[in-house]
């Protein structure tokens, strides 16, 4: 398949301010060392590295009113929002190298604002072991990387739900979650209440990855902007140990390749997050290297030329 992509601008967000384990702040550099830019360039993608978003240090404190490091999380997400907006305005595809998954608040709020301006529909494909739909009242930890989907759907502190100026930034019907296998007890009730479209590992086991992906991608048309938020903990920890919240029973290598190839086949990918790569927990940068391999497939690498 000869898939054309818009020019890409990747940017790093070196923070673990929303996480419960240190080390995701080194994720952007790990992805660069693993050769992300070179791999996409070799595929004919016009890719530029816009450097790193600046932001405050991680103070590593306990939760206050149900949130850890709220001020710092807001500052980092504001930076991500502005960077993503600028890249989209330039007609380029933003690829965010995280950092922890709280940063998706800024990236997706920016993409949603762009879609409203352009009159396009938005589909968010959330590839993750977790639904990330916690709130300050039900969170066991206060870590904001467990809350970004809720915040984007308008459930959370004003400082986060108002990033981008439109509340809610998205609605649950725009989201498809794939690979889910760890949901906190009260969070289960909340995702059911808000009718999130979730393809958990049991469902994938029952119907197969191909069918689950067909359903998750159903209804995409020429006017749809597809945003992929790729948390490496969707992958089984046996192949991707370098992440802060590893959950057994994840997506295997072949299933992960199928996910990426089917997204590529849709021709609708227009923005991407790669998050939760934690080199401090990794084995010789294997997780970042696997992420690069999978992103190559997202950008059209396949075994054969396909129609």
PEMO-V224641 format. One record per residue. N is the residue number from 1. SS is DSSP state (hx for helix, st for strand, lp for the rest). PSI is psi in degrees with one decimal (* if undefined). BURIAL is I if it has 24 or more other C-alpha atoms within 12 Angstrom, else O. Layout:
N:SS:PSI:BURIAL ; N:SS:PSI:BURIAL
This chain:
1:lp:126.0:O ; 2:lp:88.6:O ; 3:lp:125.2:I ; 4:lp:136.2:O ; 5:lp:147.8:I ; 6:lp:161.3:I ; 7:lp:145.0:I ; 8:st:139.1:I ; 9:st:115.9:I ; 10:st:149.2:I ; 11:st:145.1:I ; 12:st:148.9:I ; 13:st:86.1:I ; 14:lp:75.1:I ; 15:lp:150.4:I ; 16:lp:31.2:I ; 17:lp:-24.3:I ; 18:lp:-1.3:I ; 19:lp:167.1:I ; 20:lp:-4.1:I ; 21:lp:137.7:I ; 22:lp:152.2:I ; 23:lp:-25.6:I ; 24:hx:-17.4:I ; 25:hx:-21.9:I ; 26:hx:-0.5:I ; 27:hx:-46.0:I ; 28:hx:-42.9:I ; 29:hx:-36.5:I ; 30:hx:-41.1:I ; 31:hx:-36.3:I ; 32:hx:-44.2:I ; 33:hx:-34.9:O ; 34:lp:-5.2:I ; 35:lp:30.7:I ; 36:hx:-49.9:I ; 37:hx:-45.9:I ; 38:hx:-38.6:O ; 39:hx:-43.5:I ; 40:hx:-36.4:I ; 41:hx:-40.5:O ; 42:hx:-22.4:O ; 43:lp:3.6:I ; 44:lp:9.7:O ; 45:lp:133.0:I ; 46:lp:102.7:O ; 47:st:133.8:I ; 48:st:147.3:I ; 49:st:113.1:I ; 50:st:8.6:I ; 51:st:-160.8:O ; 52:st:142.6:I ; 53:lp:133.4:I ; 54:lp:156.5:O ; 55:lp:175.2:I ; 56:lp:158.6:I ; 57:lp:157.3:O ; 58:lp:114.4:I ; 59:lp:-14.8:O ; 60:lp:62.9:O ; 61:lp:170.0:O ; 62:lp:173.5:O ; 63:lp:146.4:I ; 64:st:121.7:O ; 65:lp:37.3:O ; 66:lp:1.5:O ; 67:st:136.0:I ; 68:lp:130.0:I ; 69:lp:39.5:I ; 70:hx:-45.0:I ; 71:hx:-42.7:I ; 72:hx:-38.9:I ; 73:hx:-43.3:I ; 74:hx:-45.3:I ; 75:hx:-46.1:I ; 76:hx:-43.0:I ; 77:hx:-32.7:I ; 78:hx:-41.7:I ; 79:hx:-41.8:I ; 80:hx:-43.1:I ; 81:hx:-49.2:I ; 82:hx:-41.3:I ; 83:hx:-45.2:I ; 84:hx:-43.7:I ; 85:hx:-47.3:I ; 86:hx:-40.8:O ; 87:hx:-44.2:I ; 88:hx:-38.8:I ; 89:hx:-29.9:O ; 90:lp:2.3:O ; 91:lp:23.5:O ; 92:lp:165.6:I ; 93:st:120.2:I ; 94:st:132.3:I ; 95:st:108.5:I ; 96:st:126.3:I ; 97:st:105.4:I ; 98:st:168.5:I ; 99:lp:166.9:I ; 100:lp:173.2:I ; 101:hx:-8.5:I ; 102:hx:-23.0:I ; 103:hx:-14.6:I ; 104:hx:-19.3:I ; 105:hx:-49.1:I ; 106:hx:-43.4:I ; 107:hx:-44.2:I ; 108:hx:-34.1:I ; 109:hx:-38.6:I ; 110:hx:-43.1:I ; 111:hx:-41.6:I ; 112:hx:-41.1:I ; 113:hx:-41.5:I ; 114:hx:-44.8:I ; 115:hx:-38.9:I ; 116:hx:-42.1:O ; 117:hx:-41.5:O ; 118:hx:-5.6:O ; 119:lp:32.5:O ; 120:lp:154.3:O ; 121:st:156.5:I ; 122:st:134.5:I ; 123:st:128.6:I ; 124:st:121.3:I ; 125:st:112.4:I ; 126:st:102.9:I ; 127:st:108.7:I ; 128:lp:154.2:I ; 129:lp:-17.5:I ; 130:st:151.4:I ; 131:lp:-20.5:I ; 132:lp:45.0:I ; 133:lp:31.7:I ; 134:lp:162.2:I ; 135:lp:171.7:I ; 136:lp:-27.9:I ; 137:lp:-24.0:O ; 138:lp:-8.8:I ; 139:lp:133.8:I ; 140:lp:-18.3:O ; 141:lp:-27.4:I ; 142:lp:0.8:I ; 143:lp:123.5:I ; 144:hx:-15.7:I ; 145:hx:-7.8:I ; 146:hx:9.1:I ; 147:lp:-2.5:I ; 148:hx:-36.9:I ; 149:hx:-41.2:I ; 150:hx:-45.7:I ; 151:hx:-43.5:I ; 152:hx:-30.0:I ; 153:lp:11.5:I ; 154:lp:8.0:I ; 155:lp:103.8:I ; 156:lp:-171.9:I ; 157:lp:145.7:I ; 158:hx:-39.8:O ; 159:hx:-28.2:I ; 160:hx:-41.3:I ; 161:hx:-23.4:I ; 162:lp:1.3:I ; 163:lp:124.3:I ; 164:lp:-14.4:I ; 165:lp:3.3:O ; 166:lp:116.5:I ; 167:lp:124.7:I ; 168:lp:156.7:I ; 169:lp:-39.1:I ; 170:lp:172.1:I ; 171:lp:154.9:I ; 172:hx:-31.1:I ; 173:hx:-12.0:O ; 174:hx:-6.4:I ; 175:st:138.8:I ; 176:st:127.2:I ; 177:st:131.5:I ; 178:st:136.2:I ; 179:st:7.4:I ; 180:st:134.8:I ; 181:lp:10.0:I ; 182:st:106.3:I ; 183:lp:127.1:I ; 184:lp:155.4:I ; 185:hx:-52.4:O ; 186:hx:-27.3:O ; 187:hx:-34.5:I ; 188:hx:-44.4:I ; 189:hx:-41.0:O ; 190:hx:-43.2:I ; 191:hx:-30.6:I ; 192:hx:-44.0:O ; 193:hx:-40.1:O ; 194:lp:4.4:O ; 195:lp:46.6:O ; 196:lp:141.5:I ; 197:st:101.1:I ; 198:st:125.9:I ; 199:st:88.5:I ; 200:st:174.1:I ; 201:hx:-31.5:I ; 202:hx:-45.7:O ; 203:hx:-42.8:O ; 204:hx:-41.2:I ; 205:hx:-37.9:O ; 206:hx:-44.3:O ; 207:hx:-14.2:O ; 208:lp:153.0:O ; 209:hx:-37.8:I ; 210:hx:-48.3:I ; 211:hx:-42.7:O ; 212:hx:-43.5:I ; 213:hx:-39.1:I ; 214:hx:-41.7:I ; 215:hx:-41.1:I ; 216:hx:-29.6:I ; 217:hx:-1.5:I ; 218:lp:138.9:O ; 219:lp:-0.3:O ; 220:lp:133.3:I ; 221:lp:-174.8:O ; 222:lp:-28.7:O ; 223:lp:10.6:O ; 224:st:129.6:I ; 225:st:117.8:I ; 226:st:120.2:I ; 227:st:126.7:I ; 228:st:122.0:I ; 229:st:102.4:I ; 230:st:102.3:I ; 231:st:122.9:I ; 232:hx:-10.8:I ; 233:hx:-0.6:I ; 234:hx:-29.6:I ; 235:st:150.0:I ; 236:lp:137.2:I ; 237:lp:-19.3:I ; 238:lp:-26.0:O ; 239:lp:-15.9:I ; 240:lp:75.1:I ; 241:lp:-19.2:I ; 242:lp:67.5:I ; 243:lp:152.5:I ; 244:lp:-23.3:I ; 245:lp:67.0:I ; 246:lp:133.5:I ; 247:lp:123.5:I ; 248:lp:159.4:O ; 249:lp:27.2:I ; 250:lp:-174.5:I ; 251:st:134.5:I ; 252:lp:176.8:I ; 253:hx:-46.7:I ; 254:hx:-40.0:O ; 255:hx:-40.4:I ; 256:hx:-41.7:I ; 257:hx:-40.8:I ; 258:hx:-43.3:I ; 259:hx:-51.9:I ; 260:hx:-40.4:I ; 261:hx:-37.2:I ; 262:hx:-34.7:I ; 263:hx:-45.2:I ; 264:hx:-43.5:I ; 265:hx:-30.0:I ; 266:hx:-26.6:I ; 267:lp:16.1:I ; 268:lp:-3.6:I ; 269:st:125.4:I ; 270:st:-5.9:I ; 271:st:154.7:I ; 272:st:136.8:I ; 273:st:138.9:I ; 274:st:111.5:I ; 275:st:165.6:I ; 276:lp:21.7:I ; 277:lp:121.9:I ; 278:lp:95.3:I ; 279:hx:-25.0:I ; 280:hx:-22.5:I ; 281:hx:3.8:I ; 282:lp:172.3:I ; 283:lp:97.6:O ; 284:lp:42.1:O ; 285:lp:22.7:I ; 286:hx:-36.4:I ; 287:hx:-42.2:I ; 288:hx:-40.0:I ; 289:hx:-39.6:I ; 290:hx:-41.1:I ; 291:hx:-42.1:I ; 292:hx:-44.1:I ; 293:hx:-44.9:I ; 294:hx:-37.7:I ; 295:hx:-33.2:I ; 296:hx:-41.7:I ; 297:hx:-35.7:I ; 298:hx:-29.1:I ; 299:lp:29.6:I ; 300:lp:0.0:I ; 301:lp:127.5:I ; 302:lp:165.7:I ; 303:lp:-44.4:O ; 304:lp:163.1:O ; 305:lp:125.1:O ; 306:lp:146.4:O ; 307:lp:*:O
